[in-house]
Amino acid sequence: MRNASYLMFSNVFVKFLTALAVILVARQLGTTDYGILSLGIAYSAIMTYFTDFGLSQTIIREGTKENANLGELLSSMFKIKVILLSITILCFFGIIEFSYDDPYIQKVIYFLVIPTLLGSVLQSVGSTYFQIVQKMVYIALINSVFGIVNAISLFIGVFLNWELHNIALIYGISSLVGGIFSILLISKEIKIKGWNLSILNGIFSFSLGGFAFLILPQLGPIILEKISTLEEVGLFVAAMRIPGLLLAIPGVLAVAFYPALFRLGNEKNEVEHLKVNIFELKMATILGVIMSFPFLFYSDFIILFIFGDEWINASGVLSILSVFVLLKTISFPLADGLTTKGYQGRRTVILIFGVIIAILAYYIFGKSYASTGAAFSLVITELYLVLAFIFANKKGWTLFKKGAGINILLFCLIYLVFYLLDIQTISPIFGILLFLTIYLLLLIICDKEFREIIRNRIFLWKKSRIK
């Protein structure tokens, strides 16, 4: 829990600061230019994966084994990443030159993506090492440096009214700064030397599955730009920015639980593995329920408050994405359960079909309903993933029922009551606080494990006060 706390604090702080800067950038640029910037960010996420190709996961698998030589593993990882980086950059130039005729769009994408790729390679080495040894405070530090530099750079860009290509460049350079800091940290911890090719074992399944998992949220802007307008891309990405920020919180849980689940999976300790996975899913789903409610009922208020009148058309998109947020907090603990038990192949097949479903959904619904259709496509894809992950795991239904069952039932019950009472007519702040109060009280009453967590926290707090 301490590891999760370090990561949660850093991620929430950094994501909030970065989101604030990006919101100011969106207000300054408008929907069309922000749509171009969003394309660059989407490509940077996709290309970054090709510099990793699943190595970050295979090295955690190998690094959590007994008597693992982390120096050799990290050295091998870095050398392979440099090779992958060179190949990725060459292929990336070809893709952009072929896909876009507008020199301005090309320039913005290049300025953002190239330094981001360089920084991501350096950052991943440090972050992976500290994740293996479970020193999450250092991952938090790396994330904080990157996020703070990124946010400050964007603030300066807004203040000086920089053009889009300059904003894209400083966005990318901030990743490079975070990468250099990561290398400085790890150089004081361990000597990186040697070769150990065990990290390539089974990498094909990890690479395919990881790529499919990463590309799913990036498909929307890229496909939408081809079948709609840059303005619709801007609206979709702006609406996605808010749940994307909040999903970093349950995402922290996945990072903190991942090494422990891998260790239990390597030990073939299925009973403890299931217990830890259930606890991860329960905590993630509680956060998902809390985060999704405001978007469901008060999307107009949130969009107007954050982005302004020009972006009001994004409110319908945000409302649909509330369902995506809840489903996402369910799907990634289910996926982690498969991966850490050695069922990466199953996860890969599920994700590949998920990409196919997403592409078809984006094309069909995006072409007809633009950004709203793109949001609906995300929900369809995530629902498929949840169901597929459940059925692919022989303990999947038990995991879902004990980890998410009560939370889903309470969410549906409260939503039905609030819908019948037309809760949207009251103050958003009061409505959200009322929901939180009712939900948490019902959760304490209905969920014995959650009740024990609250009781233990109160006991520890009282004990600390006595001291």
Disulfide bonds with the S-S distance in Angstrom:
none
